[in-house]
């Protein structure tokens, strides 16, 4: 695995997709305590998973449109 921006973005997308599929945060296929490649994969996979979770929570927290009262 090359540790570059393109790989990081791909890993973030993998994490987002995993969240949308209902996978828990601890379902990362990468080891946070492994070698440099595994740590890189874990970091960016989790970043994507967390971003997707935050986006979903923000969407639920938005209030309904006001009727003008």
C-alpha positions in Angstrom: 0.0 0.0 0.0 1.3 3.4 -0.8 1.0 5.9 2.0 -0.3 8.9 0.0 -3.3 11.2 -0.3 -5.1 9.1 -2.9 -4.8 6.0 -0.6 -6.0 8.1 2.3 -9.1 9.3 0.4 -9.8 5.7 -0.7 -9.6 4.5 2.9 -11.8 7.2 4.1 -14.4 6.2 1.5 -14.1 2.6 2.7 -14.8 3.7 6.2 -17.8 5.8 5.1 -19.2 2.9 3.2 -18.7 0.6 6.2 -20.7 3.0 8.4 -23.5 3.2 5.9 -23.6 -0.6 5.7 -24.1 -0.6 9.5 -20.7 -1.8 10.4 -19.4 -0.8 13.9 -16.3 1.3 14.3 -14.3 -1.7 15.6 -14.9 -3.5 12.3 -11.9 -1.9 10.6 -9.9 -4.4 8.6 -6.7 -2.6 9.6 -4.8 -2.9 12.8 -4.1 0.3 14.8 -1.2 -1.4 16.5 0.3 -3.0 13.4 3.0 -1.9 11.1 3.1 1.6 9.4 0.7 0.5 6.6 -1.8 -1.0 9.0 -1.7 2.1 11.2 -2.2 4.3 8.2 -5.1 2.2 7.0 -6.7 2.2 10.4 -6.3 5.9 10.9 -8.0 6.9 7.6 -10.6 4.1 7.6 -11.7 5.3 11.1 -11.6 9.0 9.9 -14.1 8.1 7.1 -16.2 6.0 9.5 -16.3 8.9 12.0 -17.1 11.4 9.3 -20.1 9.4 8.1 -21.4 8.9 11.7 -21.1 12.7 12.3 -22.9 13.5 9.1 -25.7 11.0 10.0 -26.1 12.5 13.5 -26.1 16.1 12.1 -28.8 15.1 9.6 -31.0 13.7 12.4 -30.4 16.8 14.6 -31.6 19.3 12.1 -34.9 20.8 13.2 -37.9 20.7 10.9 -38.6 23.8 8.7 -40.4 26.6 10.5 -43.9 27.5 9.4 -43.3 31.1 10.3 -45.0 31.3 13.7 
